[in-house]
Amino acid sequence: MYDIWFYLFFWALAFLGALFVMGCVLVYLVFQPSPPRPVSVTLENIQSLLSTLKKDQEFEGLLKVFLQHFKKLPSDTDPKYWLEIIGKIASLEYFDTDRVAQLSQELQEANTEMEREIVDTIGLALKNRRKR
């Protein structure tokens, strides 16, 4: 069919093209920015976010994060500070009374040694809460 140099030329051209593509992929992988580090959730973060809530959906997301990370009192956390944040959550106008009672029950089940304090904190928050 064709001369051997014809095939060698196109094989060399294909090899160089493949090297070029592999080099571009390697450069892309080396200079790709690293993924952002996950932000650790703290009670201070939750407290600061409580004051900036504007929508019911934001509140539901924040409540889900709080229950996921702080449903049970962490051992390195001051119980009064934890109870203060629970009181702030319970006193928000986004939270209806039935859901507050459900939250109280969940927290009491997770923290049996602090049942009385949880009930008192949530009860006081409901008593002093603004009406809708």
LINMO-V277815 format. One record per residue. N is the residue number from 1. RES is the residue in one letter. PHI is phi in whole degrees, -180 to 180 (999 if undefined). PSI is psi in whole degrees, -180 to 180 (NA if undefined). OMEGA is omega in whole degrees, -180 to 180 (NA if undefined). Layout:
n/res/phi/psi/omega
N/RES/PHI/PSI/OMEGA
N/RES/PHI/PSI/OMEGA
//
This chain:
n/res/phi/psi/omega
1/M/999/-85/-180
2/Y/-113/170/179
3/D/-71/156/-179
4/I/-63/-31/-180
5/W/-67/-30/177
6/F/-62/-47/-179
7/Y/-69/-41/178
8/L/-62/-40/179
9/F/-62/-46/-179
10/F/-73/-32/174
11/W/-66/-41/178
12/A/-66/-41/178
13/L/-63/-43/178
14/A/-66/-40/178
15/F/-63/-45/179
16/L/-65/-37/177
17/G/-65/-41/178
18/A/-66/-40/176
19/L/-62/-41/179
20/F/-62/-45/180
21/V/-65/-43/179
22/M/-64/-37/177
23/G/-65/-42/178
24/C/-63/-42/179
25/V/-65/-42/179
26/L/-63/-44/178
27/V/-63/-41/179
28/Y/-62/-44/-179
29/L/-69/-35/-180
30/V/-72/-42/-176
31/F/-94/8/178
32/Q/-69/134/-179
33/P/-66/147/-179
34/S/-72/151/-180
35/P/-66/150/-179
36/P/-66/145/179
37/R/-73/139/178
38/P/-66/139/-179
39/V/-84/129/179
40/S/-77/141/-177
41/V/-90/127/177
42/T/-125/165/177
43/L/-65/-32/178
44/E/-65/-41/177
45/N/-62/-45/-179
46/I/-65/-41/180
47/Q/-64/-41/179
48/S/-68/-34/178
49/L/-73/-27/179
50/L/-62/-35/-178
51/S/-79/-14/-177
52/T/-107/9/-178
53/L/-67/137/179
54/K/-127/-18/-176
55/K/-133/159/177
56/D/-64/-36/-179
57/Q/-66/-38/178
58/E/-64/-41/-180
59/F/-65/-43/179
60/E/-61/-41/178
61/G/-64/-43/180
62/L/-66/-40/179
63/L/-64/-40/179
64/K/-63/-42/178
65/V/-65/-43/180
66/F/-61/-47/-179
67/L/-68/-31/179
68/Q/-69/-41/-174
69/H/-100/-29/-171
70/F/-129/25/177
71/K/-62/-43/174
72/K/-99/136/-179
73/L/-60/120/177
74/P/-66/146/-176
75/S/-67/-27/-178
76/D/-94/13/-176
77/T/-111/142/176
78/D/-69/125/-178
79/P/-61/-34/180
80/K/-66/-39/179
81/Y/-67/-42/178
82/W/-61/-45/178
83/L/-66/-34/178
84/E/-63/-42/179
85/I/-68/-39/176
86/I/-61/-42/178
87/G/-62/-40/178
88/K/-66/-40/178
89/I/-64/-44/-177
90/A/-68/-26/-177
91/S/-88/-3/-180
92/L/-69/146/-179
93/E/-74/-13/178
94/Y/-74/-14/-171
95/F/-103/115/178
96/D/-80/162/-172
97/T/-63/-37/179
98/D/-64/-42/179
99/R/-69/-34/176
100/V/-64/-42/178
101/A/-63/-39/178
102/Q/-66/-42/177
103/L/-62/-44/179
104/S/-58/-44/180
105/Q/-64/-44/179
106/E/-61/-45/-179
107/L/-68/-37/179
108/Q/-66/-40/179
109/E/-66/-35/-179
110/A/-80/-25/-176
111/N/-129/74/-175
112/T/-65/-27/-179
113/E/-76/-12/-178
114/M/-120/23/-176
115/E/-55/-48/-176
116/R/-62/-44/-179
117/E/-64/-40/179
118/I/-64/-46/179
119/V/-61/-44/-180
120/D/-64/-43/-179
121/T/-64/-47/-179
122/I/-70/-38/177
123/G/-62/-43/178
124/L/-65/-39/179
125/A/-65/-41/178
126/L/-68/-35/-180
127/K/-66/-39/-176
128/N/-96/7/-175
129/R/-77/149/177
130/R/-72/144/178
131/K/-79/150/179
132/R/-73/NA/NA
//
